[in-house]
């Protein structure tokens, strides 16, 4: 375990220089025992193809078991009440607590301080005597967590699929509504274009009948402009009908 090796390097530095700013964090008998128990658990896991690791932060041990792709928290602490001292603003177990002080090892699969199972020093034996059983239980819990993660991933995928279909249907409804509005717009534009063409034809007839006296060149220019405007708004000639000709898809 890397934390054990780190503690040993700290001791060696202290021995070489008689002092070091990086003092061992778990040099008390009970602290050493906690590390040995975790190391024994990790060794038992490694024999079964799994792993574990631990690190120190603010004088506390943070450990986890690694079962396949699943990570499970491990917390090894003193069971029951114990004497404390204040170090650098933190309450710590008194350094003179004996190694025989009862310890409890808790399995915290979700790293949320909700232990699912725990083992404790008691009249039936110490944690050291239960390493094999502890490792086996951790592996079972890790496999269970892996199965749960697969199930949760499958459920998330189903929910996302349902949500995607919902969004698709909503978008399709929007497109169909827009298609209908474009269809109605085509009808209105066609009527406007036809009205303009009918007006041009009516004026031409009126001039031929003598009802209206208009300069020929002015009339020709007006007809050209008016018919061009009719063609411009005509939904067929302008291509506006393409906005609703085909069924929408997402």
N, C-alpha and C positions, 0 to 999 in steps of 0.2 A: 504494500500500500504506500503511495507516494507521501501521505501525511506522516507515516512512521519514519520514512527516510528523511523527510524534511526536519522532523524533530531531532533525529540523530545528527544531522549536519549542524543544527543549532547547538547541540551539546558539545560537539567537537570544536566549534568556534569559541565557545565559552571556555573550554578547557585550554585552548591554545593561548587565549588572551586574558584569561581570568575575568573577562567581562565582554559582553556584546550587547548592542542595542536590540538585537533580535534574539531574545531569550527563548528557550523552549516554552511552549504554551501548556504542555500537558506532562510536566515532569514530576508532578506529585504521584504517589503510588496509585491513587484512584484514577487519575488521568491516563497513566500508562496502561492500566487495566482496560479502560474503555477502548483505547486504540487497539490493544491486543485482541479484544473480543471482535471488534469490527474487522480486523485483519483476518481473523480465523473464519468469519462468515464469508468474506470475499474469497478466501482460498477455497472454501467448500463450494462456493458458486462456480469458481473457475474450473474445478474438477468436473463439473457438469455442463461445461460449455458456456457459462455465463460470466458476469463480471460485476464489479462494484467499485466505487471510489469515494473518497472523502476529502474535504478541505477545511481549513480553519478560517473563520471570519469573526473578528471582534472577540477572540478567545473562545468561540463556540465551535463545536464539531458539526459540520454539515455533511451528511452521508447519503448515499443512494445506492440501490441495487439496480443492475442493468440486466434485464431478462429479455434477450432477443432485442426487439426494438422498443421495449417498454422500460420506463424508468419509474422506480418506486422509492419514496423517501424512507430513510431509516433514522431513528432518533434514539440515541442511547443516553439515558439520564439516570440521576439518582432517584431511587424509589422512596417515597415518603419525605418526611421533613429532615433537614440537615442544616448544619451550621454554615454560615456564609461570611465572607469578608468583602469589602468594597475595594475594587481594583480599577483604577482609571475610569471611575464613574459607573462601573458595572458591579452588580452583586455576583460574586463567584463562590463556588464551593470552597470551604476552608481547605487550605493546602495540606493540613495535617489529618484529613479524614483518612481512615485506614482503607486499604485496598478491598477489604472484606465488606465495605459499605454496600448494602443491597443496590443493585442496578436493575433497570428495566429497559428492554429493547422494544421499541414500538415500530410497527410497519405502517407507513403513511403513503399509500399508493398515489394519492392526488396531491401531495405536498401541501395540504391544506390543514394540517394539524388534526385530521380526523383519522386517527389510527383505527385500522380494521382488526388488528390482532397484536398482541404483545406477549413478551416472555419476561419473567422476573426471577431474580434470585429468591429462593424460598426454601422451606424445609425439605422439599423433594430434590433440590439440587441447584447448582449454579448455572449461569448462562453458558459458561465454558463447556459444561456437560451436555448441553442441548444444541450445540452448533449444527449437527447434522439435521436434526429435526427443524431447526430454524431455517436453514438453507432450503430444505425441501418445501417448507410452507411459503417461503418467499418466491420460489420458482412457480408454485401453483398459483399464487396471487399474481405474478407477472404474466403468466399465460392467460389467466382470467381477464386481466386488464387489456391484454392484446386482443382477445376475442371481443371484449366490449368496445374497443376502439374500432374494430372492423365493423361491428354492428352500427356504431354511431356514424361511421363514415358512410355506410350504406344508407342509413336513414337520412343523413344530410344530402346525399346524392338524390334520393327520392324527393325530398322537399324542394331541392333546387330544380329538379326536373318539373315538378308540379308548378313551381313559381315561374319557370321559363315558359311553360305552356300557357299559364295565365297571362303573362306579359305578351305572348304571341297573339292570343285571342283578343286582348285589349287593343293591340296595335292593328290587328286585322279589322276589327270593328271600326277603328278610326279611319283606316284606308277605305273601307267600304262606304263610310259616311262621306268622305271626301269625294269618292267616285260618284256618288249620287248628286252631290252638290255640283260637280263638274258637268254631269249630264244635264242637270237643270240649266246650268249656265249655257251649255251648247244650244238648248232649245231657245233660250232668250236671245242669244247672239244671232241664231239663224233667223228668228223673227225680225230682229232689227235689220239684218242684211236684206231680207226679202222686202221689208217695208221701204228701204232706200231704193232698191231696184224698181219696185212698183211705182214709187214716186217719180223716178227718172222717166219711166215709161209713160206715166200719166202726163208729165210736162211735155214730153215729145208729141204725144197725141194732141194736146191742147194747142201746141204751136202749129201742128199740121192743120188743125181745124180753124186756125185763125183766132182762137180764143185768147191767145197770149202773144204779144209782140216782143220778141227778144232777139238781140243781135246774134247772128249765127255763130260767130267766133266765140262770143261769150257763152252761148249755150253749149257749144262743143267742149269748152274748157270746164264748164260746170259739170257736164255729164261725166267727163273723164275723172274729175276729182271725186264726185259722188259715188261712181261705180267702184273706184279704187278703194274708197272707204268701206263700201259694202263687202268687197273682197277681203279687206283687212280684218273685218270682224266676223266674217263667215267662218264658222267653226270647222267646216270641212276644208276649205281652202287654206285656212291658217294652221290647220293641224291640231286645233284645240280638242278635237274629238279623241285624240290619242290619249288624253288624260283619263278617259273612262272606257276606252274600247276594250281593254284587256282586264280580266279579273285580277284583282290585287293579290299578292302573295307576300309572305314575310320570310 
